[in-house]
Amino acid sequence: MTLHTVRAVSTCLLGLAAWLAPSLGHAQAAGPAPAPAPAVRIATNVERSYFPPAEALLRRAYAALNLEVEYLPLPLPRAHVELRGARIDAVAMRSDTYFDQVPLLRKVDVPLLQLHLYAYARPPCPRAITAEELAKHRVSLQRGMAAAEAMVPEAARLPANTPADAFLSLASGVADYALTLSTPWMVEVPVETRQGAICVVPTPLARTTLYHGVHESRAAWVPALEQALRGMRERGEIQQAWTDYEREIATPNARLQAQPGRSLVLNPATPASAPARPRQ
């Protein structure tokens, strides 16, 4: 190879290196693509009867923060333990009573749902019952349901893992009454148990509003979540979600079946009524 050819090749290689250098430097500076943020861990209730619409709404709210969510069906006491240990990021819906009891939980101050506290009994059911009358009897209720626990003295409580378990205690005669949070349209659906018939006392004992809550370590999310949910509320989307859900489950001859340790199961079944098993 002549000296002239060597010089020509060297000049060509130097020019190619100079052209590639900015591109290579940019690629090295950029590095690998960042890993996606881990999903937000949200404790939801083992009881599925009124949670599906809220979960869909919250999924949309978190999408406004570019965050995915993972729902964990946990018994209420277990969810409280996980929250205290910062092993979950949020709880789907809780009452003001619960927020008062758990200061590490930050309330997203946009109402998601108003529930009524109802008593169930064995037939015949009275039209109404007072908290004073309840206190004289054995009352089964879901352990950790703050709004119901506030209504019943501890000595009168028979804690249960789920509302279905509370209904089964009532039907079998272990309890005199069972308390649960529900909606006026949901309590029109009869509850069936293998132990015997139960009925609802139609006059609610109390009303409570449910809100989303996040762990104090995630407090920075609250303003954006409130903005997203408030927009849905102003556009009527929150109310419409519940109206659509009510229409979905209001099928002829609908029944709620109480099974031990499970969510109440709507029969005829709808996708939203699929039973959830609690995580241990």
C-alpha positions in Angstrom: 0.0 0.0 0.0 1.4 3.4 -1.0 2.0 6.2 1.5 -0.6 8.2 -0.3 -3.2 5.5 0.1 -2.5 5.1 3.8 -2.9 8.8 4.4 -6.2 8.7 2.5 -7.6 5.8 4.6 -6.5 7.4 7.9 -8.2 10.7 7.0 -11.4 8.8 6.2 -11.3 6.9 9.5 -10.7 10.0 11.5 -13.6 11.7 9.8 -15.9 8.7 10.5 -14.9 8.7 14.2 -15.6 12.5 14.5 -19.1 11.9 12.9 -19.9 9.0 15.3 -18.6 10.6 18.5 -21.7 12.8 19.3 -24.1 9.9 18.6 -22.1 7.5 20.8 -21.8 10.1 23.6 -25.5 10.8 23.6 -26.3 7.1 23.8 -23.9 6.6 26.7 -25.4 9.6 28.5 -28.9 8.5 28.0 -28.2 5.0 29.4 -30.9 2.3 29.7 -34.6 3.3 29.7 -35.9 3.9 33.2 -37.9 1.1 34.7 -41.6 1.7 35.0 -42.9 2.9 38.4 -44.1 0.0 40.6 -47.9 -0.3 40.8 -49.7 1.5 43.6 -50.8 -1.1 46.2 -54.4 -0.3 47.2 -56.2 -2.3 49.9 -59.7 -3.0 48.9 -62.4 -4.9 50.8 -63.0 -8.7 50.7 -66.6 -7.7 50.4 -67.2 -7.0 46.7 -70.8 -5.9 46.7 -70.2 -2.2 46.3 -66.5 -1.8 45.6 -66.1 -2.4 41.8 -67.3 1.0 40.6 -65.0 2.8 43.1 -62.0 0.7 41.9 -62.7 1.7 38.3 -62.9 5.4 39.2 -59.7 5.2 41.3 -57.9 3.5 38.4 -58.7 6.4 36.2 -57.7 9.0 38.9 -54.3 7.3 39.3 -53.8 7.2 35.5 -53.8 11.0 35.6 -50.6 10.6 37.7 -49.3 8.1 35.2 -49.5 5.4 37.8 -50.8 1.8 37.6 -52.7 0.3 40.5 -52.9 -3.1 42.1 -55.9 -3.9 44.3 -55.4 -6.2 47.3 -58.6 -7.7 48.8 -57.7 -7.7 52.5 -59.7 -8.1 55.7 -60.0 -4.7 57.4 -57.7 -5.5 60.3 -55.1 -6.9 58.0 -55.3 -3.8 55.8 -54.7 -1.6 58.9 -51.6 -3.6 59.8 -50.2 -3.4 56.3 -50.9 0.4 56.3 -49.1 0.9 59.6 -46.1 -1.0 58.2 -46.2 1.1 55.0 -46.5 -2.1 52.9 -49.6 -0.7 51.1 -49.9 2.8 49.6 -53.6 3.5 49.9 -57.0 2.2 50.9 -59.8 2.2 48.4 -62.6 3.7 50.6 -62.9 4.5 54.2 -65.3 6.5 56.5 -64.5 9.7 58.4 -64.6 7.6 61.6 -61.7 5.5 60.2 -59.7 8.6 59.2 -60.2 10.0 62.7 -58.8 6.8 64.1 -55.8 6.5 61.7 -53.9 9.7 61.5 -51.2 8.3 59.2 -53.9 8.1 56.5 -54.5 11.2 54.3 -58.0 11.7 53.0 -58.6 12.5 49.4 -61.4 14.9 50.1 -63.8 14.0 47.2 -66.8 11.9 48.3 -67.0 8.5 46.4 -70.0 6.9 47.9 -72.6 7.4 50.7 -73.5 4.3 52.6 -76.1 3.6 55.2 -75.7 1.4 58.3 -78.4 -1.3 58.3 -79.3 -3.9 60.9 -80.5 -7.4 59.9 -82.5 -9.7 62.1 -84.4 -13.0 61.8 -88.0 -12.6 60.7 -90.1 -10.8 61.5 -88.0 -7.7 61.2 -89.1 -4.4 63.0 -89.4 -1.3 60.9 -86.7 0.4 63.0 -84.3 -0.2 65.9 -82.3 2.2 68.0 -78.6 2.0 69.0 -79.8 1.7 72.6 -81.9 -1.4 71.8 -79.0 -2.9 69.8 -76.7 -2.5 72.9 -78.9 -5.0 74.8 -78.3 -7.8 72.2 -75.6 -9.8 70.5 -74.6 -7.9 67.4 -72.4 -9.4 64.7 -70.4 -7.1 62.4 -67.3 -7.1 60.2 -64.2 -6.7 62.4 -62.6 -3.3 61.7 -65.8 -1.7 60.2 -65.3 1.6 62.1 -68.7 3.1 61.4 -70.5 0.0 62.7 -68.2 -0.5 65.7 -68.9 3.1 66.8 -72.6 2.2 67.0 -72.2 -0.9 69.2 -70.6 -1.2 72.7 -67.7 -3.6 72.6 -69.4 -6.0 75.1 -72.3 -6.5 72.6 -70.1 -7.1 69.5 -69.5 -10.5 67.9 -66.8 -9.7 65.4 -66.8 -11.5 62.0 -64.3 -11.6 59.2 -66.8 -10.5 56.5 -70.4 -9.3 56.3 -71.3 -12.7 55.0 -69.9 -14.3 58.2 -72.0 -11.8 60.3 -75.1 -12.8 58.4 -74.3 -16.5 59.0 -73.9 -15.8 62.7 -77.3 -14.2 62.7 -79.0 -16.9 60.7 -77.6 -19.7 62.9 -78.8 -18.0 66.1 -75.3 -17.1 67.4 -76.2 -13.4 67.0 -79.4 -11.5 67.5 -78.6 -8.8 64.9 -76.0 -8.3 62.1 -74.8 -4.8 61.0 -73.5 -3.9 57.6 -72.9 -0.8 55.5 -74.9 -0.9 52.3 -76.9 1.3 49.9 -80.7 1.7 49.8 -80.9 -0.2 46.5 -78.5 -3.0 47.6 -80.6 -3.9 50.7 -83.6 -4.5 48.5 -81.8 -7.6 47.3 -82.6 -10.5 49.7 -79.8 -12.3 51.5 -79.9 -16.1 51.4 -78.1 -18.4 53.9 -78.2 -22.1 54.4 -78.8 -21.7 58.1 -82.1 -19.9 57.8 -83.9 -16.7 56.7 -82.8 -13.2 57.6 -84.3 -9.8 56.8 -83.3 -6.2 56.9 -84.6 -3.5 59.3 -85.5 -0.9 56.6 -84.7 2.2 58.6 -81.0 2.8 58.6 -79.2 3.5 61.8 -76.7 6.0 60.4 -75.2 7.3 57.2 -71.6 7.6 56.3 -69.6 9.0 53.4 -66.6 7.1 52.0 -63.4 8.7 50.7 -60.2 7.4 49.2 -57.1 7.5 51.5 -53.4 7.4 50.9 -50.5 6.6 53.3 -48.8 9.8 54.7 -45.7 8.9 52.8 -47.7 9.4 49.6 -49.3 12.7 50.6 -47.8 14.4 47.6 -50.4 12.5 45.5 -53.4 14.0 47.2 -53.8 17.3 45.3 -53.6 15.6 41.9 -56.0 12.8 43.0 -58.4 15.4 44.3 -58.3 17.3 41.1 -58.9 14.2 39.0 -61.8 12.9 41.2 -63.3 16.4 41.5 -63.4 16.7 37.8 -65.2 13.3 37.5 -67.6 14.4 40.2 -68.4 17.7 38.5 -69.0 15.9 35.2 -71.4 13.5 36.9 -69.2 10.5 36.2 -69.0 9.3 39.8 -72.7 9.2 40.2 -73.1 7.7 36.8 -70.8 4.9 37.7 -73.0 3.9 40.7 -76.2 4.3 38.6 -74.8 2.0 35.9 -73.7 -0.5 38.6 -77.1 -0.5 40.2 -78.8 -1.1 36.8 -76.3 -4.0 36.2 -77.1 -5.8 39.4 -80.8 -5.1 39.5 -81.8 -8.3 37.7 -85.1 -10.1 38.3 -85.0 -12.5 41.2 -81.5 -11.4 42.3 -80.3 -12.8 45.5 -77.2 -12.3 47.6 -75.7 -15.6 48.9 -73.8 -15.6 52.2 -70.8 -18.0 52.2 -68.3 -18.4 55.0 -65.2 -16.2 54.7 -66.3 -14.9 51.2 -67.8 -11.9 49.6 -71.6 -11.9 49.3 -72.3 -13.5 45.9 -74.9 -12.1 43.6 -77.1 -14.7 42.0 -77.9 -14.5 39.1 -74.2 -13.7 38.9 -72.7 -10.6 37.3 -69.0 -10.0 36.6 -68.8 -7.5 39.5 -70.1 -10.1 42.0 -67.2 -12.5 41.6 -66.3 -13.6 45.2 -62.9 -12.5 46.6 -60.9 -14.6 48.9 -59.0 -12.6 51.5 -55.2 -12.6 51.5 -53.8 -14.3 54.5 
